[in-house]
Amino acid sequence: MDFSDLLFLLIMVCPLSALMTVYIAHMYGRRFWPWLLFGFCVPLVSTFVAIALGIRDARRK
């Protein structure tokens, strides 16, 4: 992976993933900042974690 690919990942994928994660977490009543940071640190995986937690909460109700 060369530098331009890494730069593209940091500039495009991380913020998009973080925003999707925050939106999903907000839909299920989670806090904004922890999920935003989690979305930046673990891109794409954090989205699936937020979905899984939302499904788990829905099943409990």
PDB file with one MODEL, atoms N, CA, C and O in Angstrom:
MODEL        1
ATOM      1  N   MET A   1       0.860  -1.172   0.000  1.00  0.00           N
ATOM      2  CA  MET A   1       0.000   0.000   0.000  1.00  0.00           C
ATOM      3  C   MET A   1       0.899   1.226   0.000  1.00  0.00           C
ATOM      4  O   MET A   1       1.760   1.381   0.866  1.00  0.00           O
ATOM      5  N   ASP A   2       0.691   2.080  -0.969  1.00  0.00           N
ATOM      6  CA  ASP A   2       1.542   3.259  -0.972  1.00  0.00           C
ATOM      7  C   ASP A   2       0.854   4.428  -0.271  1.00  0.00           C
ATOM      8  O   ASP A   2      -0.291   4.310   0.166  1.00  0.00           O
ATOM      9  N   PHE A   3       1.530   5.510  -0.169  1.00  0.00           N
ATOM     10  CA  PHE A   3       1.089   6.635   0.652  1.00  0.00           C
ATOM     11  C   PHE A   3      -0.247   7.216   0.190  1.00  0.00           C
ATOM     12  O   PHE A   3      -1.079   7.588   1.018  1.00  0.00           O
ATOM     13  N   SER A   4      -0.456   7.296  -1.111  1.00  0.00           N
ATOM     14  CA  SER A   4      -1.705   7.885  -1.603  1.00  0.00           C
ATOM     15  C   SER A   4      -2.912   7.020  -1.242  1.00  0.00           C
ATOM     16  O   SER A   4      -3.993   7.550  -0.986  1.00  0.00           O
ATOM     17  N   ASP A   5      -2.744   5.700  -1.218  1.00  0.00           N
ATOM     18  CA  ASP A   5      -3.839   4.819  -0.813  1.00  0.00           C
ATOM     19  C   ASP A   5      -4.170   4.998   0.667  1.00  0.00           C
ATOM     20  O   ASP A   5      -5.338   5.039   1.053  1.00  0.00           O
ATOM     21  N   LEU A   6      -3.146   5.103   1.473  1.00  0.00           N
ATOM     22  CA  LEU A   6      -3.349   5.318   2.903  1.00  0.00           C
ATOM     23  C   LEU A   6      -4.009   6.674   3.165  1.00  0.00           C
ATOM     24  O   LEU A   6      -4.887   6.791   4.020  1.00  0.00           O
ATOM     25  N   LEU A   7      -3.588   7.669   2.440  1.00  0.00           N
ATOM     26  CA  LEU A   7      -4.180   9.000   2.575  1.00  0.00           C
ATOM     27  C   LEU A   7      -5.654   8.979   2.162  1.00  0.00           C
ATOM     28  O   LEU A   7      -6.488   9.594   2.827  1.00  0.00           O
ATOM     29  N   PHE A   8      -5.978   8.285   1.081  1.00  0.00           N
ATOM     30  CA  PHE A   8      -7.373   8.148   0.664  1.00  0.00           C
ATOM     31  C   PHE A   8      -8.195   7.459   1.747  1.00  0.00           C
ATOM     32  O   PHE A   8      -9.322   7.866   2.028  1.00  0.00           O
ATOM     33  N   LEU A   9      -7.643   6.437   2.343  1.00  0.00           N
ATOM     34  CA  LEU A   9      -8.335   5.722   3.411  1.00  0.00           C
ATOM     35  C   LEU A   9      -8.624   6.647   4.582  1.00  0.00           C
ATOM     36  O   LEU A   9      -9.737   6.650   5.109  1.00  0.00           O
ATOM     37  N   LEU A  10      -7.655   7.415   4.986  1.00  0.00           N
ATOM     38  CA  LEU A  10      -7.827   8.305   6.126  1.00  0.00           C
ATOM     39  C   LEU A  10      -8.788   9.445   5.843  1.00  0.00           C
ATOM     40  O   LEU A  10      -9.556   9.842   6.719  1.00  0.00           O
ATOM     41  N   ILE A  11      -8.755   9.974   4.629  1.00  0.00           N
ATOM     42  CA  ILE A  11      -9.575  11.141   4.308  1.00  0.00           C
ATOM     43  C   ILE A  11     -11.000  10.770   3.941  1.00  0.00           C
ATOM     44  O   ILE A  11     -11.921  11.523   4.257  1.00  0.00           O
ATOM     45  N   MET A  12     -11.214   9.653   3.294  1.00  0.00           N
ATOM     46  CA  MET A  12     -12.548   9.319   2.788  1.00  0.00           C
ATOM     47  C   MET A  12     -13.264   8.240   3.605  1.00  0.00           C
ATOM     48  O   MET A  12     -14.423   8.416   3.983  1.00  0.00           O
ATOM     49  N   VAL A  13     -12.605   7.166   3.868  1.00  0.00           N
ATOM     50  CA  VAL A  13     -13.279   6.019   4.472  1.00  0.00           C
ATOM     51  C   VAL A  13     -13.513   6.210   5.971  1.00  0.00           C
ATOM     52  O   VAL A  13     -14.603   5.913   6.459  1.00  0.00           O
ATOM     53  N   CYS A  14     -12.533   6.689   6.698  1.00  0.00           N
ATOM     54  CA  CYS A  14     -12.678   6.840   8.150  1.00  0.00           C
ATOM     55  C   CYS A  14     -13.795   7.807   8.539  1.00  0.00           C
ATOM     56  O   CYS A  14     -14.623   7.449   9.377  1.00  0.00           O
ATOM     57  N   PRO A  15     -13.859   9.007   7.977  1.00  0.00           N
ATOM     58  CA  PRO A  15     -14.961   9.899   8.356  1.00  0.00           C
ATOM     59  C   PRO A  15     -16.333   9.363   7.931  1.00  0.00           C
ATOM     60  O   PRO A  15     -17.307   9.508   8.670  1.00  0.00           O
ATOM     61  N   LEU A  16     -16.415   8.758   6.775  1.00  0.00           N
ATOM     62  CA  LEU A  16     -17.683   8.202   6.324  1.00  0.00           C
ATOM     63  C   LEU A  16     -18.146   7.078   7.243  1.00  0.00           C
ATOM     64  O   LEU A  16     -19.319   7.008   7.607  1.00  0.00           O
ATOM     65  N   SER A  17     -17.233   6.214   7.608  1.00  0.00           N
ATOM     66  CA  SER A  17     -17.555   5.128   8.527  1.00  0.00           C
ATOM     67  C   SER A  17     -17.952   5.666   9.896  1.00  0.00           C
ATOM     68  O   SER A  17     -18.893   5.168  10.514  1.00  0.00           O
ATOM     69  N   ALA A  18     -17.244   6.671  10.364  1.00  0.00           N
ATOM     70  CA  ALA A  18     -17.556   7.253  11.667  1.00  0.00           C
ATOM     71  C   ALA A  18     -18.944   7.896  11.663  1.00  0.00           C
ATOM     72  O   ALA A  18     -19.687   7.759  12.634  1.00  0.00           O
ATOM     73  N   LEU A  19     -19.296   8.586  10.596  1.00  0.00           N
ATOM     74  CA  LEU A  19     -20.611   9.214  10.520  1.00  0.00           C
ATOM     75  C   LEU A  19     -21.728   8.177  10.438  1.00  0.00           C
ATOM     76  O   LEU A  19     -22.783   8.352  11.047  1.00  0.00           O
ATOM     77  N   MET A  20     -21.502   7.111   9.697  1.00  0.00           N
ATOM     78  CA  MET A  20     -22.510   6.047   9.640  1.00  0.00           C
ATOM     79  C   MET A  20     -22.687   5.400  11.003  1.00  0.00           C
ATOM     80  O   MET A  20     -23.808   5.115  11.421  1.00  0.00           O
ATOM     81  N   THR A  21     -21.586   5.172  11.688  1.00  0.00           N
ATOM     82  CA  THR A  21     -21.643   4.565  13.019  1.00  0.00           C
ATOM     83  C   THR A  21     -22.378   5.460  14.001  1.00  0.00           C
ATOM     84  O   THR A  21     -23.206   4.983  14.776  1.00  0.00           O
ATOM     85  N   VAL A  22     -22.082   6.752  13.975  1.00  0.00           N
ATOM     86  CA  VAL A  22     -22.743   7.696  14.880  1.00  0.00           C
ATOM     87  C   VAL A  22     -24.238   7.750  14.588  1.00  0.00           C
ATOM     88  O   VAL A  22     -25.044   7.797  15.517  1.00  0.00           O
ATOM     89  N   TYR A  23     -24.616   7.745  13.329  1.00  0.00           N
ATOM     90  CA  TYR A  23     -26.029   7.794  12.967  1.00  0.00           C
ATOM     91  C   TYR A  23     -26.759   6.554  13.473  1.00  0.00           C
ATOM     92  O   TYR A  23     -27.837   6.665  14.056  1.00  0.00           O
ATOM     93  N   ILE A  24     -26.183   5.387  13.258  1.00  0.00           N
ATOM     94  CA  ILE A  24     -26.805   4.142  13.717  1.00  0.00           C
ATOM     95  C   ILE A  24     -26.886   4.123  15.242  1.00  0.00           C
ATOM     96  O   ILE A  24     -27.914   3.747  15.806  1.00  0.00           O
ATOM     97  N   ALA A  25     -25.819   4.523  15.900  1.00  0.00           N
ATOM     98  CA  ALA A  25     -25.819   4.545  17.361  1.00  0.00           C
ATOM     99  C   ALA A  25     -26.857   5.537  17.896  1.00  0.00           C
ATOM    100  O   ALA A  25     -27.529   5.261  18.889  1.00  0.00           O
ATOM    101  N   HIS A  26     -26.982   6.678  17.244  1.00  0.00           N
ATOM    102  CA  HIS A  26     -27.966   7.679  17.671  1.00  0.00           C
ATOM    103  C   HIS A  26     -29.390   7.143  17.521  1.00  0.00           C
ATOM    104  O   HIS A  26     -30.252   7.439  18.348  1.00  0.00           O
ATOM    105  N   MET A  27     -29.638   6.365  16.483  1.00  0.00           N
ATOM    106  CA  MET A  27     -30.964   5.779  16.291  1.00  0.00           C
ATOM    107  C   MET A  27     -31.347   4.870  17.450  1.00  0.00           C
ATOM    108  O   MET A  27     -32.529   4.731  17.763  1.00  0.00           O
ATOM    109  N   TYR A  28     -30.368   4.255  18.083  1.00  0.00           N
ATOM    110  CA  TYR A  28     -30.627   3.353  19.195  1.00  0.00           C
ATOM    111  C   TYR A  28     -30.369   3.998  20.554  1.00  0.00           C
ATOM    112  O   TYR A  28     -30.308   3.305  21.569  1.00  0.00           O
ATOM    113  N   GLY A  29     -30.217   5.326  20.577  1.00  0.00           N
ATOM    114  CA  GLY A  29     -30.108   6.057  21.835  1.00  0.00           C
ATOM    115  C   GLY A  29     -28.722   6.030  22.464  1.00  0.00           C
ATOM    116  O   GLY A  29     -28.596   6.198  23.677  1.00  0.00           O
ATOM    117  N   ARG A  30     -27.706   5.826  21.686  1.00  0.00           N
ATOM    118  CA  ARG A  30     -26.333   5.815  22.215  1.00  0.00           C
ATOM    119  C   ARG A  30     -25.730   7.217  22.147  1.00  0.00           C
ATOM    120  O   ARG A  30     -26.239   8.090  21.445  1.00  0.00           O
ATOM    121  N   ARG A  31     -24.646   7.416  22.881  1.00  0.00           N
ATOM    122  CA  ARG A  31     -23.998   8.730  22.932  1.00  0.00           C
ATOM    123  C   ARG A  31     -23.148   8.985  21.685  1.00  0.00           C
ATOM    124  O   ARG A  31     -22.635   8.056  21.061  1.00  0.00           O
ATOM    125  N   PHE A  32     -23.013  10.266  21.343  1.00  0.00           N
ATOM    126  CA  PHE A  32     -22.364  10.701  20.105  1.00  0.00           C
ATOM    127  C   PHE A  32     -20.852  10.501  20.101  1.00  0.00           C
ATOM    128  O   PHE A  32     -20.327   9.784  19.249  1.00  0.00           O
ATOM    129  N   TRP A  33     -20.146  11.128  21.046  1.00  0.00           N
ATOM    130  CA  TRP A  33     -18.680  11.188  20.989  1.00  0.00           C
ATOM    131  C   TRP A  33     -17.978   9.840  21.116  1.00  0.00           C
ATOM    132  O   TRP A  33     -17.032   9.599  20.365  1.00  0.00           O
ATOM    133  N   PRO A  34     -18.376   8.956  22.009  1.00  0.00           N
ATOM    134  CA  PRO A  34     -17.680   7.659  22.051  1.00  0.00           C
ATOM    135  C   PRO A  34     -17.820   6.871  20.750  1.00  0.00           C
ATOM    136  O   PRO A  34     -16.882   6.202  20.316  1.00  0.00           O
ATOM    137  N   TRP A  35     -18.990   6.958  20.137  1.00  0.00           N
ATOM    138  CA  TRP A  35     -19.192   6.222  18.893  1.00  0.00           C
ATOM    139  C   TRP A  35     -18.469   6.877  17.730  1.00  0.00           C
ATOM    140  O   TRP A  35     -18.026   6.185  16.815  1.00  0.00           O
ATOM    141  N   LEU A  36     -18.341   8.200  17.747  1.00  0.00           N
ATOM    142  CA  LEU A  36     -17.581   8.877  16.705  1.00  0.00           C
ATOM    143  C   LEU A  36     -16.112   8.474  16.769  1.00  0.00           C
ATOM    144  O   LEU A  36     -15.504   8.160  15.746  1.00  0.00           O
ATOM    145  N   LEU A  37     -15.550   8.482  17.964  1.00  0.00           N
ATOM    146  CA  LEU A  37     -14.155   8.075  18.115  1.00  0.00           C
ATOM    147  C   LEU A  37     -13.946   6.607  17.746  1.00  0.00           C
ATOM    148  O   LEU A  37     -12.953   6.253  17.111  1.00  0.00           O
ATOM    149  N   PHE A  38     -14.882   5.767  18.144  1.00  0.00           N
ATOM    150  CA  PHE A  38     -14.803   4.347  17.790  1.00  0.00           C
ATOM    151  C   PHE A  38     -14.879   4.171  16.275  1.00  0.00           C
ATOM    152  O   PHE A  38     -14.179   3.328  15.714  1.00  0.00           O
ATOM    153  N   GLY A  39     -15.722   4.961  15.610  1.00  0.00           N
ATOM    154  CA  GLY A  39     -15.839   4.891  14.159  1.00  0.00           C
ATOM    155  C   GLY A  39     -14.573   5.327  13.443  1.00  0.00           C
ATOM    156  O   GLY A  39     -14.241   4.783  12.390  1.00  0.00           O
ATOM    157  N   PHE A  40     -13.862   6.301  13.999  1.00  0.00           N
ATOM    158  CA  PHE A  40     -12.606   6.723  13.399  1.00  0.00           C
ATOM    159  C   PHE A  40     -11.488   5.710  13.644  1.00  0.00           C
ATOM    160  O   PHE A  40     -10.654   5.477  12.769  1.00  0.00           O
ATOM    161  N   CYS A  41     -11.473   5.122  14.813  1.00  0.00           N
ATOM    162  CA  CYS A  41     -10.381   4.203  15.172  1.00  0.00           C
ATOM    163  C   CYS A  41     -10.515   2.830  14.523  1.00  0.00           C
ATOM    164  O   CYS A  41      -9.517   2.200  14.172  1.00  0.00           O
ATOM    165  N   VAL A  42     -11.746   2.376  14.367  1.00  0.00           N
ATOM    166  CA  VAL A  42     -11.984   1.047  13.800  1.00  0.00           C
ATOM    167  C   VAL A  42     -12.994   1.191  12.658  1.00  0.00           C
ATOM    168  O   VAL A  42     -14.159   0.829  12.815  1.00  0.00           O
ATOM    169  N   PRO A  43     -12.553   1.718  11.513  1.00  0.00           N
ATOM    170  CA  PRO A  43     -13.505   1.965  10.436  1.00  0.00           C
ATOM    171  C   PRO A  43     -14.142   0.673   9.928  1.00  0.00           C
ATOM    172  O   PRO A  43     -13.516  -0.387   9.933  1.00  0.00           O
ATOM    173  N   LEU A  44     -15.359   0.778   9.503  1.00  0.00           N
ATOM    174  CA  LEU A  44     -16.202  -0.283   8.946  1.00  0.00           C
ATOM    175  C   LEU A  44     -16.623  -1.319   9.981  1.00  0.00           C
ATOM    176  O   LEU A  44     -17.791  -1.709  10.008  1.00  0.00           O
ATOM    177  N   VAL A  45     -15.723  -1.770  10.817  1.00  0.00           N
ATOM    178  CA  VAL A  45     -16.079  -2.734  11.854  1.00  0.00           C
ATOM    179  C   VAL A  45     -17.025  -2.083  12.856  1.00  0.00           C
ATOM    180  O   VAL A  45     -17.952  -2.723  13.352  1.00  0.00           O
ATOM    181  N   SER A  46     -16.787  -0.818  13.149  1.00  0.00           N
ATOM    182  CA  SER A  46     -17.614  -0.115  14.127  1.00  0.00           C
ATOM    183  C   SER A  46     -19.068  -0.016  13.676  1.00  0.00           C
ATOM    184  O   SER A  46     -19.975  -0.026  14.509  1.00  0.00           O
ATOM    185  N   THR A  47     -19.298   0.078  12.379  1.00  0.00           N
ATOM    186  CA  THR A  47     -20.665   0.132  11.863  1.00  0.00           C
ATOM    187  C   THR A  47     -21.405  -1.161  12.178  1.00  0.00           C
ATOM    188  O   THR A  47     -22.559  -1.136  12.606  1.00  0.00           O
ATOM    189  N   PHE A  48     -20.742  -2.279  11.966  1.00  0.00           N
ATOM    190  CA  PHE A  48     -21.367  -3.564  12.240  1.00  0.00           C
ATOM    191  C   PHE A  48     -21.568  -3.791  13.738  1.00  0.00           C
ATOM    192  O   PHE A  48     -22.539  -4.429  14.145  1.00  0.00           O
ATOM    193  N   VAL A  49     -20.666  -3.276  14.544  1.00  0.00           N
ATOM    194  CA  VAL A  49     -20.824  -3.383  15.997  1.00  0.00           C
ATOM    195  C   VAL A  49     -22.041  -2.573  16.446  1.00  0.00           C
ATOM    196  O   VAL A  49     -22.820  -3.038  17.278  1.00  0.00           O
ATOM    197  N   ALA A  50     -22.209  -1.371  15.904  1.00  0.00           N
ATOM    198  CA  ALA A  50     -23.364  -0.542  16.263  1.00  0.00           C
ATOM    199  C   ALA A  50     -24.673  -1.218  15.846  1.00  0.00           C
ATOM    200  O   ALA A  50     -25.656  -1.178  16.585  1.00  0.00           O
ATOM    201  N   ILE A  51     -24.684  -1.831  14.674  1.00  0.00           N
ATOM    202  CA  ILE A  51     -25.879  -2.540  14.216  1.00  0.00           C
ATOM    203  C   ILE A  51     -26.172  -3.725  15.125  1.00  0.00           C
ATOM    204  O   ILE A  51     -27.322  -3.946  15.504  1.00  0.00           O
ATOM    205  N   ALA A  52     -25.147  -4.484  15.475  1.00  0.00           N
ATOM    206  CA  ALA A  52     -25.335  -5.655  16.333  1.00  0.00           C
ATOM    207  C   ALA A  52     -25.859  -5.256  17.710  1.00  0.00           C
ATOM    208  O   ALA A  52     -26.732  -5.929  18.258  1.00  0.00           O
ATOM    209  N   LEU A  53     -25.342  -4.178  18.268  1.00  0.00           N
ATOM    210  CA  LEU A  53     -25.833  -3.720  19.569  1.00  0.00           C
ATOM    211  C   LEU A  53     -27.274  -3.222  19.480  1.00  0.00           C
ATOM    212  O   LEU A  53     -28.060  -3.415  20.408  1.00  0.00           O
ATOM    213  N   GLY A  54     -27.613  -2.590  18.377  1.00  0.00           N
ATOM    214  CA  GLY A  54     -28.982  -2.146  18.189  1.00  0.00           C
ATOM    215  C   GLY A  54     -29.948  -3.316  18.070  1.00  0.00           C
ATOM    216  O   GLY A  54     -31.046  -3.274  18.627  1.00  0.00           O
ATOM    217  N   ILE A  55     -29.554  -4.344  17.360  1.00  0.00           N
ATOM    218  CA  ILE A  55     -30.392  -5.541  17.239  1.00  0.00           C
ATOM    219  C   ILE A  55     -30.539  -6.226  18.587  1.00  0.00           C
ATOM    220  O   ILE A  55     -31.626  -6.682  18.940  1.00  0.00           O
ATOM    221  N   ARG A  56     -29.451  -6.299  19.340  1.00  0.00           N
ATOM    222  CA  ARG A  56     -29.512  -6.913  20.665  1.00  0.00           C
ATOM    223  C   ARG A  56     -30.449  -6.152  21.590  1.00  0.00           C
ATOM    224  O   ARG A  56     -31.221  -6.762  22.329  1.00  0.00           O
ATOM    225  N   ASP A  57     -30.388  -4.819  21.557  1.00  0.00           N
ATOM    226  CA  ASP A  57     -31.276  -4.013  22.389  1.00  0.00           C
ATOM    227  C   ASP A  57     -32.739  -4.186  21.966  1.00  0.00           C
ATOM    228  O   ASP A  57     -33.634  -4.233  22.810  1.00  0.00           O
ATOM    229  N   ALA A  58     -32.969  -4.280  20.669  1.00  0.00           N
ATOM    230  CA  ALA A  58     -34.342  -4.457  20.175  1.00  0.00           C
ATOM    231  C   ALA A  58     -34.907  -5.808  20.604  1.00  0.00           C
ATOM    232  O   ALA A  58     -36.092  -5.912  20.922  1.00  0.00           O
ATOM    233  N   ARG A  59     -34.088  -6.815  20.613  1.00  0.00           N
ATOM    234  CA  ARG A  59     -34.548  -8.148  21.031  1.00  0.00           C
ATOM    235  C   ARG A  59     -34.856  -8.209  22.518  1.00  0.00           C
ATOM    236  O   ARG A  59     -35.739  -8.954  22.944  1.00  0.00           O
ATOM    237  N   ARG A  60     -34.130  -7.427  23.308  1.00  0.00           N
ATOM    238  CA  ARG A  60     -34.383  -7.400  24.749  1.00  0.00           C
ATOM    239  C   ARG A  60     -35.732  -6.784  25.077  1.00  0.00           C
ATOM    240  O   ARG A  60     -36.364  -7.147  26.069  1.00  0.00           O
ATOM    241  N   LYS A  61     -36.166  -5.854  24.245  1.00  0.00           N
ATOM    242  CA  LYS A  61     -37.448  -5.170  24.480  1.00  0.00           C
ATOM    243  C   LYS A  61     -38.545  -6.014  23.948  1.00  0.00           C
ATOM    244  O   LYS A  61     -39.713  -5.636  24.036  1.00  0.00           O
TER     245      LYS A  61
ENDMDL
END
